[in-house]
Amino acid sequence: MIETKPAWQFERLCALWVLAESGLGGWMHSLKVPLTGILLGGASVVVLCLLAWNAPNPGRRLLQATLLVASFKLLISPQAPIQAYFALFFQGICGVLFFSVLPSYRLACWLTGFIALAESGAQKFLVASLWMGEDFWKALNKLAGYVGKFLAISPESASWMPAGLVLGWTLFHAFWGLFIAVWISRWVTSPAQSVDWNSIDPQVWKGIQLQPTTSGNKNRNRWLKWAIWLSPLLLTAWLSEQPLALLGRLIALPAIGLLVIFPLFKAWLKHYGHQHQAPMNRIEMRLNELRLEWPLAWHLSGVLAEGKGRSFRMRLLLQFLLQEEGMPEWRHFLQQKHRT
C-alpha cells in the first residue's frame, strides 16, 4: 500500500512524460493503436496531475518539468515538428495556470484535462487557419456544399457542416481529457491496489520481452503522413479563388517558421538543457529504467487485472511504474534479465 500522498520522484515523473512523448507513441503505432494523439495527450495530463499532487509549489514544479521534458524531447526527437512542442507547452502552461490559481486539486485536474485536450483537437484547424487564412474556411464551405448536394441536404443545413466538424472533433478531445482528469484525480486520492507477489504464478515471469518490438515499414508510414498532411492543403488550393497567392503563402509562412523561429526556439531550449544538466542526467537515468520496466509492467498489469476491467489495470500499471521499492521479485527479475 502507498501513502495518501506518495512522494513520487520528480525525475521519474518527468521520465514518464518523456517516455509518453517520445517512446510510447512509437510503441502504440507499432501495435496499430487508434487515436494515438488523444491517448498521448491523456498521458501528458496524467503526468501533470501526478506532478502537481504533492508539490508545495505546483506551478513552479510543472513549469520546470515542462521545460526539462521539452529539452529532452529535442535530444531524442530533433525531427519533431514545431506543432508537437506547441502542444507540449500548451499542456504544461495549462497545468501551471490552473494548479497555481485554483485551490481545489480536482478542479485544477479537470480544467487542465479539458482545456489541454481541446487544444489538441483544435490544433490542426488552428494551424490551417494560420497558414491559409479565410481560404481554408471558404474551401470547407465549398466542400460542404458539394457534399450537401450529393446527399440532398439543404444549403442551410450544409453550411453548418464545417463548424459542426470542428466543434465535434474539439469537444471529443476535450471530454476525453476531462474523463482522464477525473480518473487520475480519483486514483491519487484512493489507496493503491495491493499485490501479493508470493501468490503470482512463476510462469507469469517467463517469456516476457523487456523491449517492445516494432513492426511496419517506416518509409511507407512517413510517406503516408506526408500525404495526409498535404491533402487538405492541396484541396484548399484547388478550391481557392486565388490558388497561386495561397500557395505563395503556404511556402512563405512555413519558411519563416522553419528557418527563423524554430531554430531560435531550439537554440534556446538546448541552452536551457545545458544549464540544467544535472536534472537532465537524472531524468535520463530514470528513462532508461522505465524503458526496461515498461513491457514488464504492461504484461503484469494485464495478468493481474484479468477480468477486473481496464481501469483496474491502468491503476496497477501506474503503481508499478511509479513506486521505487516494495517489489523484490520485480527487481530480481529485471536484474536477471539485464545480466542475460
C-alpha positions in Angstrom: 0.0 0.0 0.0 1.2 3.5 -0.7 0.6 6.6 1.4 -2.2 9.0 0.9 0.3 11.5 -0.5 3.1 9.4 -2.2 6.4 11.1 -2.7 7.0 10.2 -6.3 10.3 11.2 -7.6 10.2 14.3 -9.7 12.8 12.9 -12.2 10.8 9.7 -12.6 7.6 11.5 -13.4 9.5 13.7 -15.9 11.0 10.5 -17.4 7.5 9.0 -17.7 6.3 12.1 -19.5 9.3 11.8 -21.9 8.5 8.2 -22.4 5.0 9.1 -23.4 6.1 11.9 -25.7 9.0 10.1 -27.5 8.7 6.4 -26.8 5.2 5.4 -26.1 4.0 7.0 -29.4 6.2 4.7 -31.5 5.1 1.6 -29.4 1.5 2.5 -29.9 1.9 3.0 -33.6 3.6 -0.4 -33.9 0.6 -2.0 -32.3 -1.8 -0.1 -34.6 -3.5 1.6 -31.6 -6.1 4.0 -33.0 -6.4 7.7 -32.0 -2.8 7.8 -30.7 -2.9 11.6 -30.4 -5.6 11.7 -27.7 -4.1 8.8 -25.9 -0.7 10.6 -25.7 -2.4 13.8 -24.7 -4.2 11.9 -22.0 -0.8 10.5 -20.8 0.5 14.1 -20.6 -2.5 15.1 -18.5 -1.9 12.1 -16.1 1.7 13.1 -15.6 0.8 16.8 -15.0 -1.7 15.8 -12.3 0.8 13.5 -10.7 3.4 16.2 -10.7 1.1 18.6 -9.0 -0.3 16.2 -6.4 2.3 16.6 -3.6 4.2 19.6 -4.7 4.3 22.6 -2.3 4.6 25.0 -5.3 2.8 23.1 -8.2 3.0 25.9 -10.7 6.8 26.2 -10.5 7.3 22.5 -10.5 5.1 22.0 -13.6 6.9 24.8 -15.4 10.3 23.2 -14.6 9.0 19.8 -15.7 7.7 21.2 -19.0 11.0 22.8 -19.9 13.0 19.8 -19.0 10.8 17.4 -20.9 10.9 19.7 -24.0 14.7 19.8 -23.7 14.8 16.0 -23.6 12.4 15.8 -26.5 14.7 17.9 -28.5 17.6 15.5 -27.8 15.6 12.3 -28.5 13.4 13.5 -31.4 15.1 16.5 -33.1 13.0 15.9 -36.2 9.7 16.6 -34.3 7.7 19.4 -35.8 7.1 22.7 -34.0 3.4 21.7 -33.5 4.5 18.9 -31.2 6.4 21.4 -29.0 3.4 23.8 -29.1 1.1 21.1 -27.8 3.6 20.1 -25.1 4.0 23.7 -23.9 0.3 24.4 -24.0 -0.5 21.4 -21.9 2.3 22.4 -19.4 1.1 26.0 -19.2 -2.5 24.9 -18.6 -1.2 22.9 -15.6 0.9 25.8 -14.4 -2.0 28.2 -14.6 -4.8 26.1 -13.1 -2.7 24.4 -10.3 -1.3 27.8 -9.3 -4.6 29.7 -9.2 -7.2 27.2 -8.1 -7.4 26.0 -4.5 -9.1 22.7 -5.5 -6.8 20.0 -6.8 -9.6 18.1 -8.5 -11.0 21.2 -10.3 -7.5 22.0 -11.5 -7.1 18.5 -12.8 -10.5 18.7 -14.6 -9.8 22.1 -16.3 -6.3 21.0 -17.3 -7.5 17.9 -18.9 -10.4 19.6 -20.6 -8.6 22.7 -22.0 -5.3 20.9 -22.9 -7.1 18.2 -24.9 -9.5 20.7 -26.5 -6.4 22.5 -27.9 -5.1 19.2 -29.1 -8.3 18.6 -31.1 -8.5 22.1 -32.5 -4.8 22.4 -33.3 -4.9 21.2 -36.8 -7.7 23.6 -37.6 -5.9 26.5 -36.0 -2.7 25.7 -37.9 -4.7 25.5 -41.1 -6.4 28.8 -40.4 -3.0 30.5 -39.6 -1.4 29.2 -42.9 -4.4 29.6 -45.3 -6.5 32.3 -43.7 -10.1 32.7 -44.9 -9.3 30.4 -47.9 -9.3 27.4 -45.6 -12.9 28.1 -44.4 -14.1 29.1 -47.8 -12.8 25.8 -49.1 -14.5 23.9 -46.3 -17.8 25.7 -47.1 -17.4 24.8 -50.8 -16.7 21.2 -49.9 -19.7 21.1 -47.6 -21.8 22.5 -50.5 -20.7 19.7 -52.8 -21.3 17.1 -50.1 -24.7 18.6 -49.3 -25.8 18.4 -53.0 -24.6 14.8 -53.2 -26.6 13.9 -50.0 -29.6 16.0 -51.0 -29.1 18.3 -48.0 -30.4 21.8 -48.0 -27.8 24.6 -48.4 -28.7 26.0 -44.9 -28.1 22.6 -43.3 -24.9 22.0 -45.3 -23.5 25.4 -44.2 -23.3 24.1 -40.6 -21.2 21.1 -41.5 -17.7 22.8 -41.3 -18.4 24.4 -37.9 -20.0 21.1 -36.7 -17.0 19.1 -37.8 -14.6 21.5 -35.9 -16.7 21.7 -32.8 -17.4 18.0 -32.7 -13.8 17.0 -33.1 -12.7 19.5 -30.5 -15.3 18.5 -27.9 -14.5 14.9 -28.5 -10.9 15.5 -27.4 -11.9 17.9 -24.6 -14.3 15.4 -22.9 -11.7 12.7 -23.3 -9.3 14.9 -21.4 -11.9 15.6 -18.7 -12.5 11.9 -18.4 -8.8 11.2 -17.9 -8.5 14.0 -15.4 -11.4 12.8 -13.3 -10.0 9.3 -13.4 -6.5 10.3 -12.3 -7.7 12.7 -9.6 -9.7 9.8 -8.1 -6.7 7.5 -8.4 -4.3 9.7 -6.4 -6.8 10.2 -3.6 -7.5 6.4 -3.2 -5.3 3.6 -1.8 -3.1 1.8 -4.2 -4.1 -1.7 -5.3 -2.2 -4.2 -3.1 -0.3 -7.0 -4.9 0.6 -10.3 -3.2 3.8 -11.2 -5.1 4.1 -14.6 -3.5 0.8 -15.6 -5.0 1.9 -14.9 -8.6 2.3 -18.0 -10.7 6.1 -18.3 -11.6 5.1 -19.0 -15.2 4.0 -15.3 -15.5 7.6 -14.2 -15.4 8.7 -16.5 -18.3 8.8 -15.4 -21.9 8.5 -11.6 -21.1 10.2 -9.4 -23.6 11.7 -6.4 -21.9 12.0 -4.3 -25.1 8.8 -3.8 -27.3 9.3 -4.9 -30.8 8.4 -2.6 -33.7 6.9 -3.5 -37.0 5.8 -1.9 -40.2 7.6 -0.1 -42.9 8.9 3.3 -41.6 9.3 4.8 -45.1 5.8 3.8 -46.0 4.5 5.4 -42.8 6.5 8.5 -43.5 5.0 8.9 -47.0 1.5 8.2 -45.6 1.9 11.0 -43.0 3.1 13.5 -45.7 0.1 12.5 -47.9 -2.3 13.0 -45.0 -0.7 16.4 -44.1 -0.6 17.7 -47.6 -4.0 16.6 -48.8 -6.0 19.4 -47.0 -3.5 22.0 -48.3 -3.8 20.8 -51.9 -7.6 20.6 -51.6 -7.8 24.1 -50.3 -5.6 25.4 -53.1 -7.8 23.6 -55.6 -11.0 25.1 -54.2 -9.4 28.6 -53.6 -10.3 31.5 -55.8 -6.7 32.6 -55.8 -4.6 29.4 -55.8 -1.3 31.0 -56.7 -1.5 33.5 -53.8 -2.5 30.8 -51.4 0.4 28.6 -52.5 2.8 31.5 -52.0 1.5 32.0 -48.5 1.9 28.3 -47.8 5.5 28.5 -48.8 6.4 31.8 -47.1 4.9 31.1 -43.6 6.5 27.7 -43.2 9.8 29.0 -44.4 9.8 31.8 -41.8 8.8 29.3 -39.1 11.3 26.6 -40.1 14.3 28.8 -41.0 14.0 31.5 -38.4 11.6 30.9 -35.5 12.0 27.2 -34.9 15.9 27.3 -35.0 15.9 30.2 -32.4 13.5 28.2 -30.2 15.6 25.1 -30.5 18.8 27.0 -29.6 17.1 28.5 -26.5 15.8 25.1 -25.5 19.2 23.5 -26.0 20.8 26.2 -23.9 18.2 25.6 -21.1 19.1 21.9 -21.2 22.8 22.6 -20.8 22.1 25.0 -17.9 20.2 22.2 -16.1 22.5 19.2 -17.0 22.2 17.6 -13.5 18.4 17.1 -13.6 18.7 16.1 -17.2 21.1 13.3 -16.3 18.8 12.1 -13.5 15.9 12.0 -15.9 18.0 10.1 -18.4 18.8 7.5 -15.8 15.1 7.2 -14.8 14.2 7.0 -18.5 16.5 4.1 -19.1 14.9 2.3 -16.1 11.4 2.9 -17.4 12.3 1.7 -20.9 13.4 -1.6 -19.3 10.4 -1.9 -16.9 7.6 -0.7 -19.2 7.0 -4.0 -21.1 7.1 -6.0 -17.8 4.7 -3.6 -16.1 2.3 -3.7 -19.0 2.4 -7.5 -19.1 2.0 -8.0 -15.3 -0.9 -5.4 -15.1 -2.7 -7.4 -17.7 -2.3 -10.7 -16.0 -3.2 -9.4 -12.5 -6.2 -7.4 -13.7 -7.7 -10.1 -15.9 -11.4 -9.9 -15.5 -11.3 -6.7 -13.4 -11.6 -4.1 -16.1 -9.2 -1.7 -17.8 -9.4 0.9 -15.1 -8.0 -1.6 -12.6 -5.3 -2.5 -15.0 -4.3 1.2 -15.5 -4.1 1.7 -11.8 -1.8 -1.2 -11.4 0.3 -0.1 -14.4 0.8 3.4 -12.8 1.6 1.8 -9.4 4.3 -0.4 -11.0 5.9 2.4 -12.9 5.9 4.9 -10.1 6.9 3.1 -6.9 10.6 2.7 -6.2 10.6 -0.1 -3.7 8.4 -2.9 -2.4 8.6 -5.3 -5.3 11.6 -7.6 -4.7 10.5 -10.2 -7.3 10.2 -7.4 -9.8 13.7 -6.1 -9.1 15.2 -9.6 -9.1 13.6 -10.4 -12.4 14.9 -7.2 -14.0 18.4 -7.8 -12.7 18.4 -11.4 -14.0 17.2 -10.3 -17.4 19.7 -7.4 -17.5 22.6 -9.8 -16.9 21.5 -12.2 -19.6 
